[in-house]
Amino acid sequence: MIFDLVRPDPIRLSTADVCVVGAGAAGIVLAAELSRQGKRVLLLESGGSREEEAIQQLNRSERTGQSLKQVHFGRFRSLGGTTHHWGGQISELEDQDFEVHPTIPGSGWPIAKSLLKPYYQRAQQAEGLPPVLQTDEEVWRQVGTTAPDLGHEIVPYFTRWCPEPNFARLYHSALVSDNISVVLHATVCELLLDESGEGVSGVRCRNFAGHEQVFQAASYVLCLGMVETINLLLQPLEQGQTAPWQQNGWLGRCVQSHIDYNAARVVAIDRKKLARVFPNIYLKGRKYHPKLRIAADRQREEGILNIAGAISFISLGSVEQDVRQMKSAARNLLRGNWSAIGVRNTIPALRRLPILLRLAYSFYVSHRAYWPKDVTYWLRVHCEQEPLSASRITLSPERDALGMFRSRIDWQVSPLEWKTIQRFTQMVQNALETAGLATLEPQPELALEEGHRHVTFDDSYHWMGGTRMAASAVEGVVDTDLKLHGVRNAYVCSASVYPASGFANPVHTLLALAIRLADHLAGRPQASEIPTTTTTETDLQANVQARADA
């Protein structure tokens, strides 16, 4: 059932088993999994069924630190959240992302990747991804070729893309079922503590209509975006209490985002050969995106972070915009979303009919994306940040329209992160030249040791960290079951729990964690937990203190 808090009468609901705050990808999947296991779920969403500019303004944050183009786009408040705009890219974290690297302080997760394997598989089902080719070798075979030999430093791989990335549409039937009560325009402004101070007794919601209501459940899960999760946990409690999580020095610390950056211009040596490797592949309605990553052994030997890249094109003219609009129209046609196709799609199609024909030929005959000739191709890298990143989120003195303090995001790029981008660009350059595919023309600042101080990086929209997962409150904010340390019934299911981020899009891992959490809350037996070796509590504290002192 779907309710709306903008209506004047209070919403009367029986006490739920679980209250899920945030109806984005994680919140919706968690609610659907819990409902399927017989739990009554209350799902609270700050926005409505569609985006509303006034509600979007609640995301406005103060920015300090490293220059970043923006921090607001990619954060959406509405039923479905970011999935309204998300492309649907799916990729697992790599094995080494869960492992401790002796030269990288704070690296590794307190759980092994083997623990998440069955949940990654279930996440594919939750994403509506099957049937999908599970191995990269099979993808190459289906298009009549093999993976390019790029030497021992660079590994080609594919990401998969969801056929229907909008989870509000994908899960519509579940959201209107009897076991799930969705409440729109219900911005959670405060977590209420019980008399013991060790449990959450309710959540206070407000909206622009001036309505306020407290909702209650046996357990509570925050499925907000990373920035919104930390912002809510940092808000002072109206009773004057200090919550257990607010006494945790890790809250808001070690914030990470993928560093997105066009590192080098790509100049083809053999354009036909290059075009057999890097355009997207489409097979039976599924998209496979070819990318490049650093080999795990090279990462360890170099003592650098995990990083990957893709070849993308940029045009200063109208060609790129027209191609993107036509691709958008094609995607909507494949998904049956006719309402999203309008004049803005048909006009460029008529204007660029030859391009449309070539695009259709590439898609239906070659099973490849169309690569225009009159554009510039770039190596676009996405680099993880240090697990104990100096970046952090605090509260600004400014309040939003609902009376909550806004976020202040201090984003930093470290010398190790810049070194990782430099080395990866060099490795890709060597690999592509040796394979006879292309040469690279790196950006001038890559030759500078501190060139990152002169760059305005792109926002990857992949905010992570700030409530890191750890075995104890000395090491992090949530435990390995995502429960807030020191609180018996409140959990965080957000990318904010990531202790280390790797280079992969965070959604797939987050949905695996959401499904695992649903099993935990429903009392369902889980896969045996095999902990990895973690850095010591003393090491972690020392590294964070060093960051603070600096």
N, C-alpha and C positions, 0 to 999 in steps of 0.2 A: 504494500500500500504506500502511496505517496501523499504526504501532507505538506502544507506550506505555513510557516510561522507568521507570514504577513497577515493572515486572517486574524480578526480581533479576538476570537474565542480561544482559550487555552486548548492545546492539543492533549487529549486524554488517551494515554496508552498504558497498558499493563507493563510492569517492570520487565525489562528485557534481560536476557542472559548476558549479552554483550552489547555495549554501546561502542560503535565505530565512528570516529570523528574524521570526516573527510571522505568524499565520494569520488575520488579519483580511481586510478587503476587498482592500487593496492586495497583501498577501502571496499570497492565493489567486489573484487575477487574474494577478499576475506569474508565479506557478508554472505556472498553466494555459497562459499564452502561451508560456513557455519550453518547456514539455513539447510543445506543439503544433509548435514549431519544432525538435524533436528533441533538446532538452537534458535531461540527467538532473538532477532537482531534489530537494534535501533541504529540507523545510519543517518548521521547528521551532516548536512552540507551547507557551507556558508553562502553559496550562490543559489541561483535558480536553475531552471531547466536549460536556460541559455545564458550566454555571457551578458553581464550588465556593467557598464562603465563605472558606475558609482561603487559597486562592489569590488571591481578590479583595483580601484584606488586604494583599497585596504592593503594591497601588496606593496605600495610605494615605500621604498627603503632609502636610507642614507648610505652613501658609498664613500669609502676611504681606501687608501692603499694603492695597489697597482691599477693602472688605467685599464678599464674594461668597458666595452661599448655599451652594455646595459645589463641590468640584473632583474628587470621586470618582465620582459617578454619570456614566455615559457612557463609562467606561473599563472594558472587560471582557476578561478573560483566559479564552478558550475557543476551540475551533475555530469560526471564523466571527467571533470578536471582537465588535465593537460592532454588527455587522449583525444579531445576535439581537434587538436593541432599536431599531435605527435605523429610522426611518420609510421611508427609501428616496428622500428628496428629491434631485433632480438639477437642477443649474444650473451653467452655465459662468461663469467669471470674465468680467467686462466688458472690452472693449477698453482702456478707460482704466486698468484695474488693472495692465496691463503697461507703461504709459507713464510717463515721468518727468514729475512735476508740479513746476515750479520752486519752488513755495512749500511743498512737503512733502518734507523731507529723507529720503533713502533710498528714495523711491518708485520704482516700476517694477521690471520683471524683466530679467534679462540675456538673455532670449529674447523674441521677439515672439509674440503670440497666434497669428499666422498659422502658426507652426511647430507649434502644438498642434491646429490645426483637424482634420487627418486623424485624430489620436488621440482627439479628442473624439468623432468619429463612431464609431470603433472601440470607444470606451468605452461608448457606448449599446448596442452589440451585447453587450459583456461584461456589462452590467447586466441583460440580458434585457428591455430596454425596447422595442425595435421589436415590432410597428408602433406608432408614436407620431406624432402630428401635429407637424411640425417648426416651423411658424410659429404665432405667437399669433393672427394674423388668421384662420387656419383654425379654431382652437379656438372663437373667438367666432362664426364663421359656422356651425359645427356646432350651436350652441345658439340660432341664429336671432337674433343681435344683433351689435353692433359694440362695439369698445372704447370706454369712456367718454372724453369729452373733458375732461381735467383740466388743460388749459393747457400752458404751455411749461416749467414747473418740475418737474412730477411725471409720471412715465411708468408706466402700468399694464403688467404683464407676467405671464407664467405660469412656474412651475416645474413640472417633470414628476416623477412618482414611480414607482419601480420596482414592478412587480407582485409580485415575490418579492425582498424585501430581505435575506433570510437567505442569505448566500453559501455557508455550509456545506451547505445544502440545494440551492441552485442549482448548485453545482459538485461535488456528491457523486461523480458518475461520474468526473470528472477526478482527484479526490483519491484514488481507489482504483485509479488506473491504474498501469501498470508504471513509467512514467517519473517519477512523483512518489512520494517516500517521506516520509510525514508522521510526525513523532515528537511525541506528546503528553506533557504533564508534563515538558517540557524547557525550563526557564527558563535563558536564556543569562545567565551572571553575569560573563563576561569574554571580551574579544576577545584572542586570543593573537597576538603579533607574531612575525614570522620574524627570523632573525639580522640582517638588514639594518635592521630597524626601520621599513621602508617598505612592508611587506606583512603581511596577516593570514594566519596559518598554520592557525588553527582557532578554534573557539568552545567554551568550557567551560560545560557545562550541569549544573544541580543540580535536585533536587526534594525534597519533604517526606519521601519514602521513604528519604532518605539516599543516593540513588544519584547518582553523578557520572560524566559521560562527555564526552570531547572529540570533536567532529565536525569533519570537514575537507571542503573543497571548493576548486575553483579560484578562485571568486569568492564574495563574501559581500554580502548586501543586508539592511539593517535596515528592516523594514516594520512597526515597532512604532508605537504611538501617540506623539504628540509628547513627552509627559512621559516616557514610558518610554525613548524614543530618547535623549533628552538624559541621562537618569539613567544609562543603560548606558555612554554615551560618557564620562561624567564619572568613572565608577568607577575607583579606583586599580588599576593592574595588579599582579598578585601577584608578577611577576618584578622589581618595582621600577623598571620602565621608564616612560618618559613617552611616550605615543603622539603622533604628529604632530597629531592632532586636538585633543589636550589642550593643545597649545601655541598653539592658535588662540583669540585673544581674543574671537571672535564666538560660541563655543560657549556655549549657554545664554542668550545675550543676545537682545534684541528679540523676546521672546515676545509672542504676540498671541492674543486670542480675540475672537470677536464679542461685542459688548456687547448683551445681550438685556434689554429694559426695556419695561414697559407705560407708554408716554409720555403717553397721553391717553385719557380716556373718550370713546367715540363715541356721539353722540346723533343718531338718524336724523331727517332732515327729511322724507324720503319713504321709508318703510321698504320698500315694494314695489320702488321704484327702486333702493334700496341693495342689496336682496336679489337683483337681477338682475346685480350686479357682483361681489360679494365671496365668496359661498359657493363651495366647491370644485366643480369640474366633473368629471363621470365620463363618459367616452366609450369604449365597446368595451373595458372592463376597464382603462382607463388613467385616472389621476388627474392633474388639472391644478389647481394652486393659484394663485389670483390674488393678486398682490402689487403694491406700489408702490415705485418707486425714484426717486432724484433724477436729473434729466437731466444728461448728461455735461458740457454747456457751463455749466450752472449750478454744478456742482461746481467746475469750474475758476475761474469768475468769483468764487465765494465763497471760494475757497482752503480748502475743507473736504475731509473724507474721503468715501469712498463709503459709502452707506447706503441701506437699503431697509426696508420695513415691511409688515405684514399686519394685517388685521382679525381678531381672535380674540375668543372670548367666555369669560367667567368667571362662575360661579354659586356662591354660598355654600351652596346647597341640594344636594339629591341629583340634580337634573335633569341637570346637566352630567356627573356621574359616570355616570349611567345611559346617557346618549347616547353617551359615549365607549366604554363597555363594549359597547353594541350595535354601534357602528361597528367595534370591534375584532372582534366576532364575525362581522360581515358580511365584513370583509377576510379572515379566516381561511376562511370558506366559499368565497369567490371563489378563494382560493389552494389549496383542497382540503386545508387543514390542520385536519382534523376533530378531531384529538387536543387542539388548543388551546382547543376550545369546551367549557365545562363549566357547572357550576351557577352560577358567578359571572357568566356571561353570560345564562343562561336566566332566572334569578330577576328581574333588572331588566327583562328583556324582557316577562315576564308582568305585572310591576307597572306598567310604563309602556306598555301595549299601544297606547294612542292615539298616543303618540310614535313607537312602532315603525311604525305604519301611515303616519304622516306622513313618517317617514324613508324608508320604502319607496317612497312616492309620489314624493318629491323625487328619489330615486336613479333609479328606473326610468322615470318619465315626464318629469320636468324635467331629468334628468341633473345634478342639483345636490345638494350636501350640505344636510341639514336644518338650518335656523337656528331654535333655540328662541326664543320671545318673552320668557320670564321669566328672561333672563340679562342681564348687563352686557357690552357690547362695548367693546373696547379697541384702540387703535393700538399694536401691539407692534413696536418697532423692533429691527433688528439692524445695528449699526454696526461698521465695521472700526476697528481701532486703528492708531495711527501705525506705519509700517514700522520706524522706529527707536524702538519703544516702550521705555519705561524698565523694563518688566516683565522678569523674568529667572528662571531656574531654577538653583539651586545644590544642593549636597548637604547634608543635615541630619546632625548627629552620630549620630542614631539609626540603628540597623541593623534590617533586617527579618529574618524567620525564616530566610532563606537566607544571611544575612551581608552583604547589600548595603546600602549607605547609602541611606536614603530621600531623596526629593526635598523641597526647600524651594521653594515657589512664591511669589514676590513679585510680586503682580499690581497694576498701577497703571492708573488712568484719567486721561488728560491733559486739560487745558483745551480743546485742539482737538477731542478726541473729544466732550466735553460740548457744545461750541459746535455741532458737527455735528448732534448729536441735537436741540438747541434749534432750529436753523434748519430742519431737516427737518420737525419737528413743526409749525412755523409754516407752511411751504410746503404740507404736506398739509392743514392746517386751511383755508388760503385756497382750495386746489383743491377740496376737498369742498364747502365752502360755496358757492363760485361755481357748481359743477355742480348745486347743489340736492340733494345727497345726504345730507349730515350736517354737524353742528357738532362741534367738539372741545372738551373740557374738560381742558386740560393739567394734569399733576401740578403741585402748588404749587412744588416745588423747581426746576422748569424756569424759573421767573422769577429764580432766583438764579444769579449768575455762577459760583459754586463749589458749586452745588447737588449735584453728583455726590458730594461728600464726605459727604453725608447719606443716600445711597442704598445699599441692599444689592442689587446687580445679580444677575440670574439667570445661571446657567452655561449657555452655549450648547452646550457639549460640542464646540466647534470649536477646539481648541487648535492653534496654528500657530506657525511661527517657531522660532528657537533653533539651527537649523543652516542658516542662510539660503544660498540658491543665489547664486553670484557667479562672475565670470570668474577671480578669483584669490583666494588665501588672505588677501590684505590686505582683501578686501571681504566674504568669507563663508567658510562651512565646506565646502560642496560645490560642484563645478563644474557646468556646464550639462548634463553627462551624469549628474549626481547622485553622482559619485564624490567621496569625501572627499579634499580637497586634501592632497597629500603622501603618499598611500597609493595603491598601484597596483591593488588588487583589492577594495576595499571601498566600498560604495555606501549611500546612505540614500534610501529611497523612502517618505517620511512627509510629512505636512503640515508637519513641522518645517522643510522646505526652502523654504517659501514666504517670499520676501522682502517681499511685500505681500499682504494677505489679501482685499481687496475685501469684499463682503458675502455672497457666495454660499456655500452649503454646500460645504465643501472636498472632499468625496469624489469628485465627478465629475472635477475637475481632477487629483486624486491618481491616479485610475485611468487617465486619459490619460497621465500621467507614467509610470505603471507599464508601460503597453503600449509606450511609447516606449523605456523602459529595456530591456524584453525584446528589442526589435529590436536595440538597441545590443549587449547581451550575446550575442545570437545571431549578430551580424555581419551583420544584414540592413540593406540601404540604407535611409536615412531621408529624410524630406522635407528639402529644403534649408533650412539655418538662416539666418534673417534677424535679426541682433541688433538690439536697440533701443539707443538712446542711453542710457547710464547715467551716474549721478552719478560724479564723480571719486573715486578712492581717498582723496585728502586730505579731501574733503568728508565722506565716510562716517566716516572715523576721527575727524574733528573733532566730528561730531555725537554719535557714541557716547561720546567722551571727555567731552563736555559733559554728557551724561546721567549718566555715572559720577560726575563732580564734583558734580553737583546732589544 
